[in-house]
Amino acid sequence: MPDTKNAIYFEVFNEIGIIEQLSRTLLEARLPHGLIAPHFAVLNHLIRLGDGRALIDIARAFQVPKTTMTHTIKCLETNGLVAVRPNPRDGRSKLVWLTSAGRALRAKAIADLYPDFERLAAGFKVDRLQDILPVLKDLRAFLDEDRNGPHDKTVLQAE
């Protein structure tokens, strides 16, 4: 039975990965030239959890090295979508704040997806998505908490 259970876990993660790739391609087709899904993800993260977050905390949330997140934030800053300011409590770290342009770009990108969502609604009932949403949220919450366990071997521990 363990092989069947593991096969199901793999199949679920495989399907999520394929959906992620398809949805990323769809999103990136709606973003302005030069911006990609990771840029949008940071804007979305700052809207969802509140801005004024430390750069290192954003890097940890995305499970990427600080240097990678610094590059992503620099691109967003160059495009006027975020502002990076010194942390008033710690002069060494930086805090990332959304600008009004960053908020507007996120809102426009979501609005630009509406025709795609309408096509989805025509072929895939929203009730089915509502049924699976709690399971997906629970899975995300579990994985988010579990990544902080002692078994974590990500690149973040090496920093």
Secondary structure, DSSP 4 states (H G I P E B T S, - for coil): -HHHHHHHHHHHHHHHHHHHHHHHHHHHHHSPTT--HHHHHHHHHHHHH-S-EEHHHHHHHHT--HHHHHHHHHHHHHTTSEEEEEETTEEEEEEEEE-HHHHHHHHHHHHHTHHHHHHHHHHS-HHHHHHHHHHHHHHHHHHHHHTTSTT---GGGG-
